[in-house]
Amino acid sequence: MKVPRYIVWSTDRINTADPFQRRWLLRQILTHGRAEDVRALDMQEIKRELETLDLPPHLNSLWKHFLESEYAR
């Protein structure tokens, strides 16, 4: 998968079939992505992987509350 430079600047491609690279990309998008990048994500995948992403505390809290909200269901 080719990703924008503002999300991943160390490589041109990410192998999303590799679970480690997929989680790393998910973390990068949640940390550095734009609204359109986040909108393209699978909310169920975020919910499933959130605890493994090691997001900064303020982002982890934001996503945890969002995913627990009625809006995200």
Steps between C-alpha positions, in 0.01 A plus 500: 500500500635842407451756776527880506831653612337698782402169663803282421824667401747212538373276219282508189302183565347315793409131493154506660489118494770505771320553836791698646517740204120532492488599871793738447317667210181523704695674777659738251161591352342556841799713603585691180213442258253752366123473539466323166764243603325426828160486328630222273590277797293209623363603842471134604871453429585804711283365780669160476856635486481810720670347804792373289571828319686679781347835407592812696273516809286788374429323168436166667250665734330683214459182294391293798224749583397535136477125447297458820257773397163430346617672179761233426262203534 
